[in-house]
Amino acid sequence: MKQITRITVPALVLVLGATGAQAACFVEYKAKRDNPLELFHDTVEVGGDCSTEDATARVREHLAREGLTLLKVLSVRKD
């Protein structure tokens, strides 16, 4: 049975080293965890460069520490 849940990562900005001088980037993504299959869809704020490549790398690294696999970045937008 597939379970769709929503994960929130409130400390993501701190984990990724964001500072007040940097523009905030909001990344909408889909991720999964296997055994049992869990699907996640969320939007998180990350610091640093707002390029798709940089934001994807930051989210992928953080999700891996949480035991999740990034499936797709849906959007990256600057605040």
Backbone as CSV, one residue per row, in Angstrom:
resi,resn,N_x,N_y,N_z,CA_x,CA_y,CA_z,C_x,C_y,C_z
1,MET,0.849,-1.186,0.000,0.000,0.000,0.000,0.884,1.235,0.000
2,LYS,0.576,2.147,-0.864,1.354,3.378,-0.936,0.778,4.397,0.027
3,GLN,1.648,4.974,0.768,1.213,5.985,1.733,1.829,7.313,1.319
4,ILE,0.987,8.307,1.150,1.481,9.624,0.782,1.418,10.504,2.018
5,THR,2.558,11.016,2.388,2.627,11.894,3.551,3.393,13.147,3.192
6,ARG,3.396,14.048,4.094,4.096,15.319,3.882,5.174,15.445,4.948
7,ILE,6.368,15.722,4.505,7.477,15.889,5.442,7.806,17.370,5.536
8,THR,8.062,17.811,6.716,8.501,19.185,6.898,9.876,19.162,7.517
9,VAL,10.696,20.062,7.079,12.059,20.134,7.568,12.301,21.569,8.032
10,PRO,11.803,21.915,9.229,11.881,23.306,9.668,13.293,23.826,9.879
11,ALA,14.240,22.950,10.156,15.603,23.407,10.423,16.485,23.329,9.189
12,LEU,15.907,23.115,8.030,16.700,22.947,6.816,17.591,24.145,6.542
13,VAL,17.087,25.331,6.780,17.878,26.533,6.529,19.130,26.533,7.400
14,LEU,18.985,26.187,8.666,20.133,26.144,9.564,21.104,25.045,9.174
15,VAL,20.590,23.913,8.806,21.430,22.786,8.425,22.252,23.118,7.192
16,LEU,21.674,23.834,6.283,22.358,24.152,5.037,23.188,25.425,5.110
17,GLY,23.219,26.069,6.267,24.096,27.215,6.455,23.619,28.504,5.824
18,ALA,22.342,28.747,5.827,21.822,29.993,5.263,22.153,31.155,6.182
19,THR,22.357,32.319,5.592,22.583,33.525,6.373,21.565,34.568,5.971
20,GLY,21.411,35.581,6.793,20.447,36.636,6.510,20.775,37.437,5.265
21,ALA,22.042,37.468,4.870,22.453,38.254,3.715,22.119,37.561,2.397
22,GLN,21.851,36.276,2.444,21.567,35.538,1.228,20.069,35.538,0.945
23,ALA,19.737,35.520,-0.330,18.327,35.448,-0.705,17.804,34.049,-0.409
24,ALA,16.573,33.989,0.014,15.965,32.693,0.301,15.477,32.061,-0.994
25,CYS,15.702,30.779,-1.114,15.203,30.010,-2.250,14.215,28.992,-1.721
26,PHE,13.106,28.859,-2.397,12.111,27.866,-2.022,12.139,26.762,-3.068
27,VAL,12.334,25.541,-2.598,12.459,24.390,-3.483,11.286,23.450,-3.230
28,GLU,10.512,23.202,-4.265,9.422,22.232,-4.185,9.948,20.921,-4.765
29,TYR,9.774,19.823,-4.021,10.354,18.558,-4.445,9.440,17.382,-4.131
30,LYS,9.776,16.243,-4.757,9.163,14.958,-4.436,10.292,14.023,-4.020
31,ALA,10.038,13.226,-2.977,11.039,12.282,-2.485,10.346,10.998,-2.056
32,LYS,11.158,9.962,-1.792,10.589,8.690,-1.352,11.487,8.037,-0.318
33,ARG,10.877,7.127,0.427,11.587,6.232,1.343,11.041,4.840,1.049
34,ASP,11.932,3.857,0.925,11.515,2.490,0.616,11.306,1.662,1.877
35,ASN,10.576,0.580,1.729,10.358,-0.457,2.754,9.832,0.055,4.070
36,PRO,8.595,0.356,4.220,7.557,0.396,3.195,7.656,1.700,2.408
37,LEU,7.118,1.681,1.228,7.179,2.853,0.365,6.415,4.016,0.978
38,GLU,7.096,5.139,1.111,6.471,6.394,1.550,6.849,7.453,0.530
39,LEU,5.883,8.231,0.099,6.121,9.310,-0.853,5.950,10.644,-0.151
40,PHE,6.815,11.586,-0.483,6.804,12.894,0.149,6.747,13.980,-0.913
41,HIS,6.007,15.035,-0.615,5.930,16.219,-1.472,5.972,17.407,-0.536
42,ASP,6.943,18.294,-0.717,7.090,19.406,0.211,7.791,20.567,-0.473
43,THR,7.739,21.701,0.174,8.488,22.883,-0.232,9.341,23.296,0.951
44,VAL,10.628,23.489,0.712,11.541,23.880,1.781,12.319,25.118,1.361
45,GLU,12.814,25.827,2.343,13.624,27.017,2.108,15.087,26.644,2.267
46,VAL,15.902,27.021,1.302,17.338,26.772,1.378,18.078,28.074,1.132
47,GLY,19.265,28.174,1.653,20.099,29.347,1.432,21.060,29.089,0.284
48,GLY,21.850,30.083,-0.009,22.856,29.928,-1.052,22.329,30.336,-2.408
49,ASP,23.035,29.865,-3.416,22.701,30.175,-4.798,21.328,29.599,-5.145
50,CYS,20.531,30.371,-5.848,19.180,29.915,-6.209,19.150,29.197,-7.553
51,SER,20.298,28.743,-8.023,20.280,27.989,-9.276,19.651,26.625,-9.020
52,THR,19.063,26.070,-10.042,18.427,24.761,-9.914,19.439,23.705,-9.492
53,GLU,20.641,23.753,-10.054,21.666,22.761,-9.744,22.091,22.834,-8.281
54,ASP,22.343,24.043,-7.773,22.780,24.216,-6.386,21.678,23.820,-5.412
55,ALA,20.473,24.285,-5.661,19.352,23.967,-4.773,19.069,22.467,-4.770
56,THR,19.155,21.829,-5.926,18.941,20.384,-6.019,19.986,19.632,-5.212
57,ALA,21.239,20.044,-5.325,22.315,19.384,-4.576,22.112,19.528,-3.075
58,ARG,21.713,20.711,-2.627,21.496,20.940,-1.196,20.338,20.092,-0.663
59,VAL,19.248,20.052,-1.395,18.089,19.270,-0.964,18.419,17.776,-0.994
60,ARG,19.091,17.308,-2.051,19.453,15.891,-2.165,20.328,15.459,-0.984
61,GLU,21.311,16.285,-0.629,22.215,15.973,0.482,21.454,15.879,1.802
62,HIS,20.584,16.840,2.043,19.811,16.836,3.288,18.862,15.639,3.361
63,LEU,18.168,15.365,2.270,17.225,14.248,2.260,17.944,12.918,2.470
64,ALA,19.143,12.781,1.916,19.918,11.548,2.097,20.224,11.317,3.572
65,ARG,20.531,12.382,4.306,20.786,12.250,5.752,19.527,11.807,6.486
66,GLU,18.361,12.100,5.924,17.082,11.712,6.527,16.610,10.336,6.041
67,GLY,17.420,9.689,5.194,17.045,8.376,4.676,16.075,8.433,3.515
68,LEU,16.013,9.583,2.842,15.093,9.768,1.718,15.864,9.874,0.410
69,THR,15.194,9.540,-0.675,15.757,9.669,-2.012,14.987,10.749,-2.756
70,LEU,15.710,11.737,-3.269,15.075,12.796,-4.055,14.627,12.217,-5.385
71,LEU,13.357,12.383,-5.703,12.831,11.914,-6.979,12.871,13.013,-8.031
72,LYS,12.421,14.213,-7.640,12.338,15.293,-8.624,12.208,16.636,-7.925
73,VAL,12.919,17.620,-8.451,12.718,19.000,-8.021,11.691,19.585,-8.975
74,LEU,10.578,20.031,-8.418,9.488,20.557,-9.237,9.677,22.027,-9.572
75,SER,10.206,22.801,-8.604,10.434,24.220,-8.864,11.435,24.783,-7.868
76,VAL,12.127,25.831,-8.310,13.035,26.602,-7.458,12.679,28.053,-7.688
77,ARG,12.325,28.754,-6.618,11.977,30.167,-6.777,12.623,30.995,-5.677
78,LYS,12.972,32.210,-6.041,13.628,33.134,-5.125,12.584,33.966,-4.405
79,ASP,12.827,34.215,-3.120,11.912,35.026,-2.315,12.134,36.488,-2.601
